[in-house]
Each structure stands twice: as structure tokens, then as C-alpha cells.
């Protein structure tokens, strides 16, 4: 640590091996792993925990990561057990249930619904307890790279500024995408054009017994809803819609949200006696993006700092935390094993980081398609273990050794075959999607 004694910015105020910008699940996880390995690591968070964040539904693949961090018992205490998913479609008379225990790997049967403010604070404090220097109210304003690492200009809550010198920089800024914006490598995802509005309710009617904690997906004309029960009795409800739909709003957001809910009678019935907490509704515009790359000579981008596609399969926290675990050997190789080893680890990290969004994206692109909806609403088993393969992906088990590739390929072939067998329906769905995209472009113009 080097106190500045001259012109501000001329000499770094602080130095460390690794500077992690962002104290969410990705940054806090990597901070913990590096600190436990003896690295001098600083984690900077622009806000103060606990702070609100959406993305409350976890995947079974997260459980192993919580185990490795030693926080599973704490997550268990704060979370609502989530054993599966309920699907509700206006075109089907019955709802359908799937459970994660039906996936190929039977050892990951459940996850949790959590308040992200609680989970994120737990992971951030865990990093501090492991030895990372964790600082809140610190926002990175500028980054400059050289052969020795990076020089980062940081603004504190009180308006004062400080400079960090680090040997390796990790961007875990989420949707702020610090480095992707700096390098101009952030691109609108070509296959996704979703927006969302969401709020929390008390008094929502939930499923009963073991099913109470299940996430429910409701389809409706403009997209789909999530319904996520939390342990404190509140329920997170959000609508993921085409951006053009949000642009039709001509009334206050809470009223518009209620009108949107009314367009989905099955959900409206669950919320018939519910109260919107604090009359507060959040909205976000088109948010799907992907970076051209996720790592360079002295930096890496984790989780949403690299890409974000859609919340439909609750992949955000898992992809963030798993990318932190995957980045650990890259950081260590860069700091101590030389350029050749670093290049190999960088290539491995790139493959890993791209794989997750790619696996989920295929389903996300088609989630509102009538063929895919019909598959998710289909009761019972399916041949060739294709249902188990799909559930393996939905559980987040896309980076392990579970042999899901062949049955998943068969499932995709079945999807294309059914689509081909119903040409009018398939053509209509394709035209509708194209029309939605054109409407979006016109609205933006």
C-alpha cells in the first residue's frame, strides 16, 4: 500500500495483486478464492450492502459452488427451497411440473429462491472474512493498462478520488460492463430483444407443500412472467416482454404493471388478494448483450460483465459464480507461471465463459415458440432421455461431466422435426417474432 504524497493520480494510493471491481456474486466469489490462496486482493463495490438486485432464483448447479465457499448452510437459512418449475400456458388446460431430480445427475435435486440483497451481502462478507480487502461506496471511473497491469481511478461516495495499481484487473461490474464499454466490445445480442418490469407482492397465492418454493413461468401474449416465492412471505413477480410493449405505456408504471398482469388471467388469479409492496415497480429496457471477448493479457470479465441474455432459466448467479471459479487458474497463471501458461488458461477461460450463455441461449430464443411451449407443457417421460437432458441444462449443469450432449442433440432434432411438421404454426411464430423486432426498431427510431 503506497500513500500518495504528490499530485493526485501521479502515484497510486493503493497497490495489490488483483483488483476486483464489483462486489456481486462473481466478484465476491473470486475475491474469496484468491484471498484463501494467499493473494493480496481488493474488492471494490460501488454501492453499500445490502442493496437491491433482481435475479432471486438459483439453480441446483449453484449448490456445489456454495459448498466450496463454505456458505451453503447460510444460504439454506435465508432461502426458500426450490425443487422444480411450474409451467402455465393459456393454450393448455392444465399446468405442468418438472423437478430437478429428473435430470441426468440425481445428486442436484433442488436449489433456493433468495433475496439477492441477503445473498450478495453474504458472499461479499465472506470475501472479507477470507482476507480480501472489501470496500463499499467505491466506483471505478477509469482504467489504463500497461505492461505491469492496470491503473484504476476510483471515486468514493464522498466525491474524493483514489488510484489503485494492480497486477491483474477483474471486471465484475455486471451490467455496468466497465471494460466492455471501454473497449467498445459490447454488442446487442442478435437473438434476444427482451425488456422487463417487476415488483414484489405480499399475499400472493402460492402452491402448497413441497411445491411452494417452485418458480412458476406464465406465458401470455406479450412474453412471459416469473413468479418467485421468497422465504419472508413476499413473492417476486416480473414480466419479460418485447421492448415495444413497454413503449405503449401511457400511465404510471404500477398501473401499467397491473394491466399487464391482468392480460395473464392465471397469474391475475394468483395475485387476486395480493398487495404490491410500496407500490414500487421497476422497469428495464432491452438488456441482452454479449462481448466479443472475455479476457486479455491482464484482465478478465466475469458473469454479466461479459454477457447477459435473459432471466427465463435463472442462470445469472450460476454463470457469475462459475466464471469466478473458472477465472482462478487464469489469474494465477498470469501472475506466476508466465505468458505461455497464461495464454493456455485464457483460451480455456474463454471456452468456459462462452459455453454457458450458448447452452441457455438456444432455449431462450425459442421459449415463446409454440413448439417449445408444447414440449414444456407435455406431461410424463420422453424417449432417449431427452427430458433428463433438458432438465440437466435447466439445472445449470452445463460445465460438469454429466453426459447430456447426445440426448440434448436428439431433443433439438425432435424440436425441428415437430416444427417442420406444423409449417403454418411455425411460419406464423417466425413472422410474429420478426414483426416484434421491426416494431422495436421503429419505436427506437
C-alpha positions in Angstrom: 0.0 0.0 0.0 1.5 3.3 -1.0 0.1 6.6 0.3 0.0 9.3 -2.3 2.4 12.2 -1.4 2.3 14.2 -4.6 0.0 15.3 -7.4 -3.3 13.2 -7.1 -3.1 10.3 -9.6 0.6 10.6 -10.2 1.4 7.9 -7.6 -1.0 5.1 -6.8 -2.7 5.4 -3.4 -3.1 1.6 -3.2 -1.5 -1.4 -4.8 -2.4 -5.1 -4.8 -2.0 -8.3 -6.8 -5.6 -8.4 -8.0 -8.2 -5.6 -8.1 -11.8 -6.9 -8.5 -14.3 -4.2 -9.5 -17.8 -5.2 -8.4 -18.9 -6.9 -5.2 -21.7 -9.1 -6.5 -21.7 -12.9 -6.7 -18.9 -13.0 -9.3 -16.5 -10.5 -7.8 -17.1 -11.7 -4.2 -16.6 -15.3 -5.1 -13.3 -14.7 -6.9 -12.2 -12.4 -4.1 -12.7 -15.2 -1.6 -10.9 -17.8 -3.7 -7.9 -15.5 -4.3 -7.6 -14.4 -0.7 -7.7 -18.0 0.6 -4.9 -18.7 -1.8 -2.8 -16.0 -0.2 -3.2 -13.3 -2.8 -3.4 -9.6 -1.9 -6.8 -8.9 -3.4 -9.1 -5.8 -3.1 -12.8 -5.9 -4.0 -14.5 -2.6 -4.7 -18.3 -2.2 -4.7 -19.9 1.0 -5.9 -22.9 0.6 -3.6 -23.4 -0.5 0.0 -24.6 -3.9 1.1 -27.4 -4.8 1.4 -28.6 -3.4 -1.9 -31.5 -4.4 -4.1 -30.8 -6.7 -7.0 -33.2 -8.8 -9.2 -32.4 -12.4 -10.0 -33.6 -14.2 -7.0 -34.0 -17.7 -8.3 -30.9 -20.0 -8.0 -30.1 -23.3 -9.9 -29.1 -26.6 -8.4 -25.6 -26.2 -10.0 -25.1 -23.3 -7.6 -25.2 -25.8 -4.6 -21.7 -27.2 -5.3 -20.3 -23.7 -5.5 -21.8 -22.7 -2.2 -20.4 -25.9 -0.7 -16.9 -25.0 -1.9 -17.2 -21.5 -0.5 -18.5 -22.9 2.8 -21.7 -20.8 2.8 -24.3 -23.5 2.0 -25.8 -23.6 5.5 -26.2 -19.8 5.4 -27.9 -19.9 2.0 -30.2 -22.7 3.3 -31.3 -20.5 6.2 -32.2 -17.5 4.1 -33.7 -19.3 1.1 -36.9 -20.9 0.1 -36.3 -24.5 -1.2 -36.9 -24.7 -4.9 -37.4 -28.3 -6.2 -38.6 -27.5 -9.7 -40.6 -25.4 -12.1 -44.3 -25.0 -12.8 -45.3 -24.0 -16.4 -48.6 -22.4 -17.1 -49.8 -21.7 -20.7 -53.0 -20.1 -21.8 -53.2 -22.7 -24.6 -53.3 -25.7 -22.2 -56.0 -26.6 -19.7 -53.5 -27.9 -17.1 -50.2 -26.7 -15.7 -47.1 -28.9 -15.9 -44.5 -29.5 -13.3 -40.9 -30.6 -13.7 -38.4 -31.4 -10.9 -34.7 -31.1 -11.0 -34.4 -34.6 -9.6 -35.5 -35.8 -13.0 -32.2 -34.5 -14.6 -29.4 -36.9 -15.6 -27.5 -36.1 -12.4 -29.8 -37.1 -9.5 -27.5 -35.6 -6.9 -28.6 -32.0 -7.5 -32.4 -32.1 -6.8 -33.0 -28.6 -5.5 -31.8 -25.0 -5.1 -33.3 -21.9 -3.4 -35.2 -18.7 -4.0 -33.3 -15.9 -2.2 -33.4 -12.2 -1.7 -30.4 -11.1 -3.6 -29.7 -8.3 -1.1 -29.1 -11.0 1.5 -27.2 -13.4 -0.7 -24.9 -10.8 -2.2 -24.0 -9.4 1.2 -23.3 -12.9 2.5 -20.8 -13.5 -0.4 -19.2 -10.1 0.0 -18.7 -10.5 3.7 -17.3 -14.0 3.1 -14.6 -12.5 0.9 -13.7 -10.1 3.6 -13.5 -12.8 6.2 -11.2 -14.8 3.8 -8.7 -11.9 3.8 -9.8 -9.8 0.8 -9.9 -6.1 1.4 -13.5 -5.3 0.7 -14.5 -1.6 0.2 -18.0 -0.3 -0.4 -19.0 3.1 -2.0 -16.1 2.9 -4.4 -16.9 3.3 -8.1 -14.2 2.7 -10.8 -14.1 5.7 -13.2 -11.2 5.0 -15.5 -8.8 2.2 -16.3 -5.4 2.4 -18.0 -3.4 -0.7 -18.9 0.4 -1.1 -19.2 2.9 -4.0 -19.3 2.7 -4.3 -15.4 -1.1 -4.4 -15.0 -3.6 -1.6 -14.6 -4.0 1.8 -13.0 -7.6 2.4 -11.9 -9.1 5.7 -11.0 -11.8 5.3 -8.3 -14.4 7.7 -7.0 -15.6 7.3 -3.4 -19.1 8.2 -2.1 -17.9 11.5 -0.7 -16.6 12.6 -4.0 -12.9 12.0 -3.2 -10.8 10.0 -5.6 -8.0 7.4 -5.2 -5.8 5.4 -7.6 -5.2 1.7 -7.5 -2.2 -0.1 -9.1 -2.8 -3.8 -9.6 -1.0 -6.6 -11.4 -4.3 -8.1 -12.6 -7.8 -6.5 -13.1 -11.1 -8.3 -12.8 -14.3 -6.7 -14.2 -17.2 -8.0 -12.2 -19.3 -4.9 -12.7 -22.4 -6.7 -14.0 -24.5 -4.7 -16.4 -22.2 -1.7 -16.0 -19.8 -3.7 -18.2 -16.9 -1.4 -17.4 -14.2 -2.9 -19.7 -16.6 -3.9 -22.5 -17.7 -0.2 -22.7 -14.1 1.0 -22.5 -13.0 -1.4 -25.3 -16.3 -0.9 -27.2 -16.7 -4.7 -27.4 -20.3 -4.9 -26.0 -22.8 -5.9 -28.7 -26.6 -6.2 -28.6 -27.3 -9.9 -28.6 -28.6 -10.8 -32.1 -31.2 -13.4 -30.9 -32.8 -11.6 -27.9 -34.7 -8.4 -27.5 -36.4 -8.5 -24.1 -37.3 -5.9 -21.5 -38.7 -6.4 -18.1 -40.9 -4.8 -15.4 -41.2 -6.3 -11.9 -42.2 -5.8 -8.3 -42.8 -7.7 -5.1 -46.2 -8.7 -3.6 -47.5 -9.9 -0.3 -50.5 -12.2 0.0 -49.9 -14.0 -3.4 -51.5 -17.4 -3.6 -48.7 -20.0 -3.8 -48.5 -23.7 -4.5 -48.8 -25.9 -1.4 -46.4 -28.2 0.4 -43.1 -29.1 -1.2 -44.2 -27.2 -4.4 -44.5 -23.8 -2.6 -41.0 -22.7 -3.5 -41.2 -23.6 -7.1 -40.7 -20.9 -9.7 -43.7 -20.6 -12.0 -43.4 -19.5 -15.6 -46.6 -18.0 -17.1 -46.8 -17.4 -20.8 -49.0 -14.6 -22.2 -49.5 -12.6 -25.4 -46.6 -10.3 -24.9 -44.0 -12.6 -23.4 -43.9 -14.5 -20.1 -44.0 -13.8 -16.3 -41.9 -15.2 -13.5 -43.4 -15.9 -10.1 -40.8 -16.5 -7.4 -41.8 -17.2 -3.8 -39.4 -15.9 -1.1 -39.0 -17.2 2.4 -40.2 -14.0 4.1 -43.7 -14.3 2.5 -43.2 -11.9 -0.4 -43.3 -13.0 -4.0 -41.3 -11.6 -6.8 -43.3 -11.1 -10.0 -41.9 -9.9 -13.3 -43.0 -9.7 -16.9 -40.4 -10.2 -19.6 -41.8 -8.6 -22.7 -40.9 -7.3 -26.1 -39.5 -3.8 -25.7 -42.1 -2.3 -28.0 -44.7 -3.4 -25.4 -43.1 -1.2 -22.7 -43.2 1.7 -25.2 -47.0 1.5 -25.2 -47.2 2.7 -21.6 -49.2 5.8 -21.2 -49.9 5.7 -17.4 -47.9 5.3 -14.2 -45.7 2.2 -14.0 -47.7 0.5 -11.2 -50.9 0.8 -13.1 -49.3 -0.4 -16.3 -47.9 -3.4 -14.4 -51.3 -4.3 -13.1 -52.8 -4.0 -16.6 -50.0 -6.3 -17.8 -50.8 -8.8 -15.1 -54.5 -8.7 -16.0 -53.5 -9.8 -19.5 -52.5 -13.1 -17.9 -55.6 -14.4 -16.2 -53.9 -17.4 -14.5 -51.4 -15.1 -12.8 -54.0 -12.5 -12.0 -55.9 -15.1 -10.1 -52.8 -15.9 -8.0 -52.5 -12.2 -7.2 -56.2 -11.6 -6.7 -55.7 -10.8 -2.9 -52.1 -9.7 -3.1 -50.7 -6.2 -2.4 -47.8 -4.6 -4.3 -45.1 -3.7 -1.8 -44.7 0.0 -1.5 -46.4 0.5 -4.9 -42.9 0.1 -6.3 -42.3 -1.3 -9.8 -39.0 -1.5 -11.6 -38.5 -1.5 -15.4 -35.5 -2.1 -17.6 -35.1 -1.7 -21.3 -33.5 -4.0 -23.8 -30.8 -5.8 -21.8 -29.5 -8.7 -23.8 -25.9 -8.3 -24.9 -22.6 -10.2 -25.3 -19.0 -9.2 -25.5 -16.6 -10.0 -28.3 -14.1 -11.5 -25.8 -13.9 -12.1 -22.0 -10.2 -11.8 -21.2 -7.0 -10.2 -22.2 -3.4 -10.1 -21.1 -4.0 -8.7 -17.6 -7.8 -8.7 -17.2 -10.9 -10.9 -17.2 -14.6 -10.1 -17.4 -16.9 -12.3 -15.2 -20.6 -13.1 -15.4 -22.8 -10.2 -16.6 -19.7 -8.0 -17.3 -19.2 -10.3 -20.3 -22.8 -11.3 -21.4 -26.4 -11.4 -20.3 -29.2 -13.0 -22.3 -32.5 -13.5 -20.4 -33.7 -14.4 -16.9 -36.1 -17.1 -18.0 -33.9 -20.0 -16.8 -32.4 -18.2 -13.8 -28.9 -18.7 -15.0 -27.4 -15.3 -13.9 -26.0 -16.1 -10.4 -24.7 -19.5 -11.5 -22.9 -18.1 -14.6 -21.4 -15.3 -12.5 -20.1 -17.6 -9.7 -18.9 -20.4 -12.1 -17.0 -17.8 -14.1 -15.2 -16.7 -10.9 -14.1 -20.3 -10.2 -13.0 -20.6 -13.9 -11.0 -17.4 -13.7 -8.9 -18.5 -10.7 -6.4 -20.6 -12.7 -6.2 -17.9 -15.3 -5.3 -15.2 -12.7 -2.8 -17.5 -11.0 -1.1 -18.5 -14.3 -0.8 -14.8 -15.3 0.7 -13.8 -12.0 3.2 -16.6 -11.6 3.6 -19.1 -14.5 4.5 -16.9 -17.5 2.9 -15.9 -20.8 2.6 -19.4 -22.3 0.7 -20.8 -19.4 -1.4 -17.6 -19.2 -2.4 -17.9 -22.9 -3.5 -21.5 -22.4 -5.6 -20.6 -19.4 -7.0 -17.7 -21.2 -8.2 -19.9 -24.0 -9.7 -22.3 -21.5 -11.5 -19.5 -19.7 -12.9 -18.2 -23.0 -14.3 -21.6 -23.9 -15.8 -22.0 -20.5 -17.3 -18.5 -20.3 -18.9 -18.8 -23.8 -20.4 -22.2 -23.2 -22.9 -21.3 -20.5 -24.7 -18.4 -22.4 -24.6 -20.5 -25.5 -26.4 -23.5 -23.9 -29.1 -21.4 -22.4 -29.5 -19.1 -25.4 -30.8 -21.9 -27.7 -33.8 -22.4 -25.3 -34.3 -18.7 -24.5 -34.6 -17.8 -28.2 -37.4 -20.4 -28.6 -39.1 -20.1 -25.2 -42.1 -18.3 -26.6 -42.4 -20.5 -29.7 -45.5 -22.8 -29.7 -43.4 -25.9 -30.4 -41.2 -25.3 -27.4 -44.1 -24.3 -25.2 -45.8 -27.6 -26.2 -42.7 -29.6 -25.1 -42.6 -27.9 -21.7 -46.3 -28.5 -21.2 -46.0 -32.2 -22.1 -46.6 -34.4 -19.1 -44.7 -37.7 -18.5 -41.4 -39.0 -19.7 -39.8 -38.7 -23.2 -37.8 -41.2 -25.2 -34.0 -41.3 -25.4 -33.6 -39.5 -22.0 -34.2 -36.2 -23.8 -36.3 -34.8 -20.9 -33.4 -35.6 -18.5 -31.0 -33.8 -20.8 -33.2 -30.7 -21.0 -33.6 -30.7 -17.2 -29.8 -31.0 -16.9 -29.4 -27.7 -18.8 -32.2 -26.1 -16.8 -30.5 -27.1 -13.6 -27.3 -25.3 -14.8 -25.3 -28.5 -15.1 -23.6 -27.4 -18.3 -20.0 -27.3 -17.3 -19.6 -30.6 -15.5 -19.1 -34.2 -16.6 -22.8 -35.1 -17.0 -23.2 -36.7 -20.5 -26.1 -34.6 -21.7 -24.8 -33.7 -25.2 -26.2 -36.7 -27.2 -29.8 -36.7 -25.7 -29.9 -32.9 -25.9 -29.0 -33.1 -29.6 -31.8 -35.6 -30.1 -34.2 -33.2 -28.3 -33.2 -30.4 -30.7 -33.7 -32.7 -33.6 -37.2 -33.5 -32.3 -37.9 -29.8 -31.9 -37.0 -29.1 -35.5 -39.0 -32.2 -36.7 -42.2 -31.1 -34.9 -41.7 -27.5 -36.1 -41.4 -28.8 -39.7 -44.5 -31.0 -39.3 -46.5 -27.9 -38.4 -45.4 -25.4 -41.1 -48.2 -22.9 -40.7 -47.8 -22.6 -36.9 -44.0 -22.4 -37.3 -44.3 -19.8 -40.0 -46.7 -17.7 -38.0 -44.5 -17.8 -34.9 -41.5 -16.7 -37.0 -43.4 -13.9 -38.6 -44.6 -12.7 -35.3 -41.1 -12.6 -33.9 -39.9 -10.7 -37.0 -42.8 -8.2 -36.6 -42.0 -7.7 -32.9 -38.4 -6.9 -33.9 -39.4 -4.5 -36.6 -41.8 -2.8 -34.2 -38.9 -2.4 -31.8 -36.7 -0.8 -34.4 -39.4 1.6 -35.4 -40.1 2.5 -31.8 -36.4 3.2 -31.1 -36.1 5.3 -34.3 
